[in-house]
Structures are given as C-alpha cells and as structure tokens.
Amino acid sequence: MGTRIRVRVEFEEYEVSSESVTAPSKEEDGSFVVELPESLEFDIDACEQALLSANYPALREGISQHLERVSKKNSSAQAGGARPKR
C-alpha cells in the first residue's frame, strides 16, 4: 500500500493586539502563518496574496520531507536487495 498525501489549508480570523506579520513565519506546530492588519481585511487581493505566500513554504517543506522519506525508504529497499514497488 502506498503513502497518501493530504494537503490542508486553514483560514482563521481572530483579533490580535500586536503588529501584523505580513511575511510567512513558521509556527511551533510546523504551520506557516501570515497575519494581515485590520486595514486590509476588505482587500481581496491582499488576503489572496497572504494565502499564497503562506501556502508556498508550507507545501515546499511538506513535499521536501515526503521526498526525503521516500528516498530513504527506496535506498533501504535497494540496499537490502529488494526492488522498490511502483
């Protein structure tokens, strides 16, 4: 059985008292976050750009980790003389 890949995007709305972070930052749980100031809450382009800028590093990191695991698994299988499943 192969590995399934699941991509999840979550949009949260909450009040903050600090300065907004407009560049993606990585959270302790591994997610990436972009916070927009209240002045941009009605700006669809700013909201869309924030979503895209947070998704890109998250997807890159997820794909990278997946490929690293698959590569190690494949190397172990080849070292043991077994052929990798396709």
N, C-alpha and C positions, 0 to 999 in steps of 0.2 A: 504494500500500500504506500502511495506517495504522500508527501507532505502537502498540506493545504496552506495557502497563503490568504490571510484575511487582512483587509485594509479597512480601518475605521477612522472616520472623521467626526469630531465632536465640536459643536459650537456652543459656547457658554456665554451667558450675559450676566454680569454682576457688577456691583458698584465697587469702585476702588478709591482709596484716599491718596494714593501715591501717583507719581508721574507715570504716564503710559510708556510701554516699551514697544517701539514700532519695528524693531528688528527681531527676528526669531531668537528665542532663548530656550535652552533645554532645561526642563524641569527634572526633579529628582526621580520621577517615575518613568523617565525616558521620553516623555512627550515634548513637543515643541510648542511654544506659546508666543503669540503676538497680541499685545493689548493696544487698543486704539483709544485716543482721547474722546471725550464726550462730544467734542465739536465735529467729529467725523461719523457719528452714529447714523446719520441720514445719507451719507455719501456711499452709494453702492460700489463705486469704483475703488474706494479706499478699503471697504470691507472685503471685496473680492481680492484685492491685492494682498491684504493681510492673510486671507485664507491660503492663497497660492504660496506666499512666502513662508508660511509655517509648514505647509504640506511638503514642499520640496526637500528640505533637510530631513524630515521625518521619513519620507519614502526612500531617499538615498541611503539613510542609515539602516533602515529595515531590509532593503534589498541587499546591501553590503553584508549584513550579518547573516542573512539567509544564504547567500552565495558562499560565504566563508564556511558555514556549517556543511553545506552540500559538498564543497571541495574537500573538506577534511574527511567526510564520510566516504567520498569517492576514493580518496587516497588510501584510506584504511582498507577498503574493499579490494583495491588493486594490489596493495602490499600483501594481503592475505591470499592472493591468487584468485579471488572471486571476481567475476565480471559484474560491473555496475548494471543495475536494472535500468531499462529505458522505457 
